[in-house]
Amino acid sequence: HTITEGDDGIRLDRWFKRHFPGFPHSLLEKQLRKGDIRLDGKKAKSSDRLQAGQVLEAPEITLTPAQKPK
């Protein structure tokens, strides 16, 4: 993903919440610790501020709908 002008200046964790609202924060933190999520080829942190034009590399995110309780 390439960061757009509309997302310039926001934190990485807020970017994920905006673009993938069902993605659990705990899973984001785990992938950040493992180095699976990178900004411009470098290991990213959830507190990193994004700049327009940066390239965000992340594994394929597939979200399954939460199951309703019986």
N, C-alpha and C positions, 0 to 999 in steps of 0.2 A: 504494500500500500504506500502511496505517496501522500504525504501530509499536505492538505490544502490550506488556503488562506483562512477559511472559516474555522479551522482547528489550530491556527497559529497561537502559541502561547499557553495552551492548556496542558495539564499534566497527562502523562501517559495513561495512568489508571482512569482518569476522567474520559479520555478518548475511547478506551475500551467500553466504558459504561454507556457512552453516547452511541457508539456504532454496534456494539454487541450487548444489549441490555440484559440478556439472560445468561451471560458468561459470568460464572462465579468469581468473586474477587480472590478467593483462596486459590483457585486454579491459576489465575493470572500470576499471583505471587510465586507459586510453585514453578511455573514456566520461566519467570524472570530469574529466579534463583538458579535454575538449570542452565540458563543462557539460551533458551529456545527462542526468546524474543529479542530482536536486535534493532538498534537504530543506527543507520548508516554503517552497518557491519560491526558495531560495537555492542557489547552486552548492555542492556538497558535496565533502568530502575523505575519503579512505579512513580517516583517523584520527578523524573526527568520532564522538563518543559519541552514541548514539541515546537518545531519551527517549520514554516511552510517550505516545502521542497525536500524535507528529509524523507528517507526511505525506511519504512517500518517492515521488518521481516518477522513473520510469525508462522507457526505451523497452521495447517488447515483447521479452522474452527467449525465444528459441527455441533449444533445445539439440538438437544432432544427436548420436546415439551415435557414439563413436569407432570408426573402422574397424579391424578386426583385421588384423594383418599377414598376408600370404599365405605 
